[in-house]
Amino acid sequence: MTLAAAPLVTTMRAVRPLRRSQNIITTERQLKEVAAAYQDFDAFAYDFETMGEKRNDPRHAVPVWLSLAGPGRADVIPFGHPLGDLAAYEIPMTKDGTRPLKNRKPIPKYADPPGQLPVEVVAGMLEPIFAGPACKVGHGLKFDLEVADKLFGFVPPPPYSDTMISSFLINETHLGGSPYSLGACTVRELKYIYDKSLGRIGVEKFPFSEAANYSWHDSKYTWLLDRRYRRQIEEAGLEELYALEMGVLECVVWMEQAGVEIDVEGLDALDRQLTAQLEATYEKVRSAAGWDINLNANAQIIRLVFEERGHEAHPYYVTKVKKEPQVSAAALQATAKLRRDPVVKDILHWLDLHKLHSTYVLAIKTRLNGTRLHADFDQRGARTGRFSCRTPNLQNIPTRKSKEIRDLFVAPPGYKLIVADYSQIELRILAHYTKDPLLIAAYNDGLDLHTMTARRAYHIPEDEEPSGEQRARAKNCNFSMAYGAMAQTLVERYGVPNETEAQALIDAFFGTYKRVDPWRRAVVRRCKATRIRKAEAAAKGIRPQEPYVTTILGRRRHLPDIDNPYDFKRQRAAERQAVNTKIQGSAGDILKIAMVDLYRALRDTSAVLMLTVHDELVTQVPEDEVEETAKIVKSCMENVKLPVPLRVPLIADVKICDRWSEK
């Protein structure tokens, strides 16, 4: 017999609403005053608050708040917030209604939201401001530019200023969780803290006054940060580099808005294939273990591999504090080499499949809009200034699975893809910096430097050619030598059979290109010399300065550990990063200039740049314009204007295809 539950009895307790100190715009008269005031500003900051399951994707986000800030004022405009202010708490009671239930939290009850302006009215009155010549300022401005397109029907035109990019450009070394978020920048620069949890949780879940306060602060402090960062950029002499980054921002918005066509049927087929392989591989591991192991749980992999199966962890892959085995792919690969255990191989295979499935297949599906993928590009993704790409991470597609993923990116009917990438750009930059005669000759006179390295490493006479395998190993090693790669690294990463052969390749590289090593040492020496310690700074009346290196455009990479006397390992890592920044950072600078030039050449045509990955640009073009556009792409990439001309030519390899995998 089932007893009927007693009705819930509640008691109500009144709650005082939050004091509203913001200039909240809820009438057309107020909005007209805002529009008139901001029309006279040369610059203004703005920020959208959005809601929805995909509120961080501008194509699916629903804007419900718009805040503005300029000289001497800040305003916040709601047009769809679903909650009013907190009015009372509902307290769950016992069945007899005599006392509150134990451990039950009071349930907030909200009043109806106040009257708000229709979104059409807001868009209509503010359109002239956003379409005008004033500088649009934002923190992570890319998102707000794309959301503005939904509201106004166009992306607000430049000029732009992005305080997130400003902060990163001034100092790229900040650590911690989200060190370039608006909250983190506000604390660092203005010593002010305000609650940023609303943005993480969702502004629609908070009462009206709290949401207004949060939205108002976002624009106000973005405006204040921009004033401060502008001065710092001028003091550091980074104005031209910042202008380039704002040009890149405009290009990235264009790319993201366009998206890239995806073979949806192929995506679904790959999803099914990987799911089946994951299930089969997991069953093999589960059967061998004898229990339902969770392969996403590191502790359970440690239990199976190192406790039950008796493996010893590779000394390099043990945590420093707890002395526990690591279970990354590299750590397990090292273990698999020590003991040829099929279970470890199956775990590695499962992890590889899981990464491919979650990082690419599922991530592509979450960002699809119809048949178009709108990836999320980050122009400050690496400390060297190079691009990264999130959702999906196109910068890190596993080489052995590259074709399967790239095969999904296609040209729609009536179009072609132009895939262009720089030929050996990092080694060309190395030739420019080192002035090594053989490196320069290789690129000016058409010599094959990979063959030259292979001949010296394997003692092959000049009248004979190295084997394909020998040349391939020399090629892989050439790209890593300048960064200080050790023999062990060449064995682990590039399949060189043993450290003796790897060391021969290292000796061959530095013995052939004799100016590379002296240049590397000079980079480290000059970096150390840029440090200005506190005592010296005080004596000279200037600011202290951490040591740094610069790219070809003057982008700085700060390396405080480069003269660390207490930690040799971190010092050596900083030395490698210094050289890495000179080469890869400069390559990133060159690609960004090429992107901006290509954007300006194509923005009034039917062609559109869709992707950038490493040193590669992918453009979608109508079939009848493809030959002419290919020439434009090649010209923009090869004729980059730099402060100092390169000593060797830049070469872009261009291919016309139907799928990205065909390049």
N, C-alpha and C positions, 0 to 999 in steps of 0.2 A: 504493500500500500504506500503510495507516494503522498506526502503531506504538502499542501500548498504553501509556498513561501510567503512569509509576512510581507506586507507592502513596505517599501523603503520610506522611512520617516526622516525628514531633514529639518534642519534648523538654519536660519539665514543670519548672517552677520554683515552689516553694512561695511563697505570699504570706501575710504576717501579717494577720489580720483586724483591722478597725478596732476601737479601744477603744470600748465602749458606756458612755456616761456618762448616757444618758437613762433615765427611768423607763419602760421598755418593758413594757406589760401583755400577758401571754400566758397567764395562768391565770384561772380564775373567781374564785379567792380574791383575787387582785390587783384584779380588776375590781370585786368587791364593796366593797373598801376605797376605790377611786376613787369609786364611786357614793355611798357614805356621806359621804365628805369633801366632794364638790361639792354635795351636797344642802343643806349648811349655808351655802353661799356666796350672797351677794346678787347677784354678777355673776361670769361666767366667760367666757373667750375660747375659741373652738374653730375648727378648720379641718379640712377634708377634703382628702385627696389622692386624685385620681381617675385612672383610666386608660381606654384605649379610643381609637378613631379620632376620636371626638367628645367627648373628655374635658372640653372647655370648654363643652359644652352640657349643662346639668344634667339634661335629659330622657334623654340617652344615656350620660352619664358613669357609670363603674363605680367607686364609692368603695372604696378598699382600705386607707386609713389614716384615723384620726380622732385628732387631738391636742387636748388640753384644757389650759388654764392658768387659775390663779386666785391668790389671795393666798398667796405662799410656795411654790408648787409648779407643775409642768408635767408632763403625762403623755402618752404616745403609745401608740395601740392599733392594731396591725396586724390585718387580717382578710382577707387575700387577696393579700399581696405575693408575686410569683411567683419571686423569686430569693433565694438565700442570700447569704452573704458571698463575696467574691472568694477563691478557693482556690488558683488557679494560672493561669499563662499557657501557652497552646499556641503554640509557635513553629514556623511553616512552615519546612521544611528542603528542601535540594536533593534531587533524585531519588535520589542515592546515599547520602543521609542524613549527609553529612560536615560540612555547614555550613549556617547559616540562609540562606534566600533573601534577596537584596538588596531593600531598600525594602519589606519586608513587615512590617506591624505585628503584634506579638504579639496573639493572640486570647484575651480573658479567659475563664476558666472558673469557674463559680460552684458553690458547694455547694448542696445542697437547702435550701429555706427552712426556718427553724425552725417548730415548731408554733405555730399561731395560732388564736385563738378564732373560732368560727363567727359569721358576721355576725348571725344571729338572736339569739345569746346577747348580743352587744354591744348590739344594739338593745333587747332586752328589759330589760337591767339599767340602761341609761342613759336610757330613755324618761322616767322621772319627772323627771329633771334638766332635760331639754329641754322637757318639757311644763309645767314649774313656773314660778314668778313671777320667777326670777332674770333679770337683764339678760344677754342674749346678745351677746357682743362678737365682732366679726370684721373682717377687712380685705377689703373687697369682699364684705360680708356677704350680699348678695343671692344670690350663687351658692351659698354654704354653706347658706342657708335652704332653697333649692330642692332641693339634694342631700339635706338632712336629711329632706325629705318622702319621698324614695325609701327612706330607711333606716327611718324611724319610722312612715311613713304619715300624717304631718301636718307642716305648717309650724310650727316652734317659735314660740310666741306672743311678743309684745313684753313688756317693753321691749327695745329694741335699742340698740347703739352700734357705729358703723362708723368705723374709724380712717381709712379712705381718704377718706370724706366729711368727717371732722373736719379732716384735713390740708388738703383743698381749701378748706374753709370759712374756715380760719384764714389761709391764704395761697394764692391761686389763680395766682400768677405763676411757680411753679417750671417750669423748662424742662428739655429733654433727653429722652432716651429713657425713657418710662414714669416720669415724675417723681413719680407718686403710688403706685407699686408699693410693696409692703411692704419690699423691699430698699432702695429709694431713701429711704423715710421712716426706716428704721432707721439708715441711715448719717447722715442729716441730724440726727436728733433724739438718737440714742443713741451715735453714733460707732462703730457696730459693723457689720462686714461679714461676711456668711455667703453661701455659694454658692447662688445662686438659679437656676442653670442646670437643676436637676432639674425645676423647674416648667415650664420652656419645652420641655425635651426629652421629658419623661415620666418620672414617678417609677418606673414599672415596669421601666425599663431600667437601673436602678442597684442595686448590692448592698444587702442588707437594712439594714446598719448605716448606710450613707449616707442611705438613704431615711428611716430612723428619726430621724437627726440633723436632717435637713431639716424633717420634719414637726414635730418637737418645737420647733425654733426658730420656726416659723411662729406657733404659738399663744403661745409664751413672749413673743416680741417684740410681737405684737399686744396682749397684755395690758399690757406695759410702756408701749407707745405710748399706749394708751387712758388710762392714768393721767396721762400728761403732757399729752395733748391736752385732757382734761377741764378741767385747770387753765387752759390757755390760752384755751379757749372762755369760761370764767367771767371771766377777766381782760378779754377783749374785749367782754363783754356780749352774747354770741351765743347764750345758752342757749335762748331762745324760738325763734330761727331754727333751731337744731340740732334742737330737739324737732319742729319742722315737717318737717325733712328726714327724721327717723326715721319720722314718720307717712307721708311720701311713699314711703319704702322699703317699708313694709308694703303700701301700695297697689300699688306696682310689682310686687312679688312676686305679688300677687293677679292683676294684669293678665297677667304673663308665664305664670303657671300656667294661666290660662284659655285664652290664645291666641285667634286669630281664624280663622274658617273661610275657606278658600281654594277658589276654583273651579279644581280641579286640571286638568280638561279644558281650560279656558281658558288655564291656565298652560302646559300642554304645547303648545297651539296657538300661543301667543305665542312660545314657545321655538323652534318650527319656523320660524315666520315671520321672526323676527329672525335666526336662523342663515342662512336663505336670503338675506336682504337683506345680511348681512355678507359672505357669499361672493361675491355679485354685485358689491357695491361694491368689495371687495378686488380682484376680477378687473379692474375698470375701472382702478384705480390701478396694478396690476401691469403691465397692458398699456401704459399711458402711460409708466411708468418704464422698461420693457424689461428688468427684472430682478426677482427674487423679494424684494421689499421686506418687511421685518417692521414692521408699523405699530405694534407695541408698543415699538419701539426708537427713542428720540428721535434718536440719531445718524443713523439711516437716513432719518428724515423730514427732518432738517436737510440731509442730502446731496441728497435729491430736490428739496426746495422751494427751498433757498437757494443750492445749488451748481449743480445740473444745470439747474434752471428759472430761475435768475437773479433770484429775488426779493430785495429788500432788506428786512431785518427792521425792523419798526416800532421806533423808538428807545426806546419805553417798555418793549418786551419783549426786552431784551438783558440777559444775566446780567452782574452787576457785576464779578465777578472775571475770568472767562475771556472775557468779551465775546462770548459765543455767543448765537445766536438762541434764543428760547424757542419751544416747540412746544405750549404749552397751547392749548385751544380758543380762549380770548380772543386769544392771540397770532396764531393762524392766521386768526381772523376779521378781525383788523386788517389782516393781509396780504391777505386776499381782497378787502377793500374797496379796497386800493391797486391791485391787479391782479386783474381778474375771471377768475381762472384756474380752469377746471372741475376740474383735478386737486386743487387746494387744497380746493375745495368737496367733492369726493368724499372726501378724507381727513377733513375735518370731519364729513361724514355718517357715515363708518365709525367715527370716535371716539365720536360721539353714540350710534350703535347699540350699540357695544361696551360703553359705560358702562351703557346701559339693560339689556343682556343680562346682563352680569356682576354689576352692583351690585344689580339687582332680581330678574330672573328666576332666575338661578343661585343667588343668595343666599337667595331664598325657598325654593327646593328644598332647600337644605342644612339649613334650619331646620324643615322640615315634619315633623310627627309625625302620620302618617295624613293627614287633610285639614286639620289645624290648624297655623297658623304661630305659633311662639312667638318673637317678636322679642326682641332684647336692648336694653333701654332703659337709658340712663345719665342719672341725675338731675343729674350734675355735668358734662354734656357741653359746656357753653360757660362761658366765664369770667364771663359775666353771671349764671350760675346756671340758665339755661334747659336744657331737656331736649335730648338727642340720642338717636338710635336707630341701632344697628348691626345689620347682618345681618337684614334689609336696612336701608339708610339711608332711612327713610321721611320724614325731615326735608328731603330734598334731591331729591325727584322732579322732573325737568324739567317745567316748566309745560306745554310743548306735548305732552308724553307722559303727562301726569298721568292722563288718563282711562283709557288702556290699562292702567296699573298699578293704579289704584284700582278698576277694573272687576273685578279678581281677588278683591277682598275682599267677601265675601258673607255674608248671614244664612243659617244652616242652615234646613231645613224646620221650620216652626212658630215661627220667630223673625223679628224685625225688627231693623234697625240704627237707633239714634238717633244722628244726627250733629249735634253742637252746636259752634258756634264763636263766639268773641267778635266782635262787630261793631266794627271800627276801634278796638281796645283801645289801640293805641299812641298814636293821636291823642287819645283820651279821656284818657290819662295825661298827654300833653302839655298838654291843656287844664287839667287839675288843677294841674300844676306851675307853668305860666306865669300862670295866672289871667287869660288873655287873654279879654276880654269877648265877642268874636265867636266864638272857639272854644267857650266855655262856652255861648253862646246856640245855637250849632249843635247841641249835644247836649241842651240842656235844652228848647229851643223847636222843635226839628225843622228847623232850617235846613240847607241842603245846602252844606257848605263847599267841596266840589269844584266846584260851580257858581260859587260866589263867587270862587274862585281863577281859574277859566277866564274869567269875565267881565272881571276886572281885567287878566289877561295878554293877552287878545285884544280888549280895548276894546269889549266887547259891552254895549249899553245894558241898564238894569235891566228894561225891558219885553220883552226878547228873551232867548231861551234859547241857550246855546252848543250847537254840534253835539255829537253823541255822541263823535266823535273828539277834539274839544277837551276835553270833560269827562274823557274817559278819560286823556288826557295829564296833565291837572291832577291827577287822582286819583293816578296813579302818582307824580307829583312831590311831592304833599303828603306822602306817606309817607316820602319821603327827605330832604325839606328840613331837618327838625329835626336831622338827623345831619350837616349840612354838605356835602351833595352838590354837586359842581361842575357847570357846564354840560356839560362833556365827558362826565361820568358819565350825565347824563340822555339824551344823544344815544346813547351806547353801550348803555345798559341798557334804556331805555324807548321807544326808537324815535322820539324827538323829532327832527324833520328836520334841524335845524342848531343850532349853539350860540347864535345870536341869539335864536331862539325859546325855547331852553332858559333863557337868561338872563332873558328876559321872564317866564317862569314863576317863576323864583327871585325876581325883584323883586316879582312880584305876590303871592307867598306872604308874604314878609316885610313888604310894604307893607300887606297886608290884616290879618295877625295880628301886630300891632306889638310885642307883648310877648315873642314867641318869641326873637328875637335877643338882647335884653337878658338873658333867662333863661339862654340858652346861655352867654353870657359870664360870668354869675354862677356857673354850675356849674363852669366852668374855674377861675375865681378862687378859689372856695371849696375846690376840690380842691387847688390849689397851697398854700393856707394850712394844710392838714393835715400838711404835711411837718414832721418834727422831726429836725433834723440832729444828728450825733453830739455836737458841742460843746454845743448847747443841751440835749440829753438828759442829758449828763454834768453840766451845771450844775444841772439840775432833779432829778437822781436818777431819771430815767425811761428807758425804752427809746427808741432812735431809731425814727422812723416814716416809711415811704414815703408819699407823697401818695395819697389814695384818695377815691372817691366812694361813696355808699351808695344802695341801692335803697329802696323804700318800707318794707321790713321790716328795713332796717339791714344787708343783705348788702353786704360791702365788695368793691370792685374797685380794686386797687392799680395806680397808673399812674406809675411812677418817671420816665418820659420827658416828663411833662407840662410840666416846667420845664427840659428839657434845653437848655442854651445852645449846644451844639455841633452839634446835628442838628435843623434846622428841620422836616424831613420827618417825623421820628419824633415831634416835639413836636406837630405838627398832627394826626398820627394819634392820639396820646393824647388830644387835645382832643375829637376825634370819638368816641373810645371812652368818654370821660367822659359825654357826652350820651347815647350809645347805651345805656350801663349804666343811667342814670336811667330811661330809657323801657323798653327791652326787658327789663332786669333786673327792673324792677317788674312788667311784664306776666308774666314768668316766676313771680315770687312769687305773684301773684294766681291764676295757673293752678294752682300747687301747692296753695294753700289750697282751691281749688274741688275738686281731685282728692281730697284727703283727706276733705273734707266729703261728696263723692259716694260715696266708698268706704264711709264709715261709715253712710251712708243706705241703701246697696244690699247690704252684705255678707251680710245675712240673708235676701235675696230671691233670686229666680232670675235676676235681671239681673246683668250683669258688665261693668265698664269694660274695654275691650280695647286701645284705642289712644289715644295722645296725640301730636299732631303740631302744632307751633307753638302756635296758640291754639285748638286743636280737640280735642274729646273724642268718641270713638266707643264706644257702648255696645250690647251685644247683649241683647235683651229678648224674652221670650215674647210672642207676638202678643196674647194676652188681657190683658197687663199694660202694653202699650206706651204708651197714652195717659197713664196715671197716672205711669209712670216718666219720660215726657218732661217732665211738670210738675216732678218732683223734680230732674231734670238742670238744667232752666232755673233753678229756684230756687237750687240750690247754686252755679251759676255767677254769678248776678246778685246774690246776697246775701252776698258774701264779706265777712267781718269784718276790717277793717284798723285799725291803730293810729290813723290819721286818716281819716275818711270822705272819699271822693272828691267833688269838686265837681260831677261829672257822673255820670249813672247808667251802670252796666255793662249792656250788652244782649247776650244770647246768642241767636243765630239757631239754631233747632232744626228739624231735618227728620227725618222717619221714612221709611226706604227699605229696599230689598232689597240694594242694592250701594252701596259707598262712593262710587262715581263719580256716583251720582244726587243727591248733596247740592246 
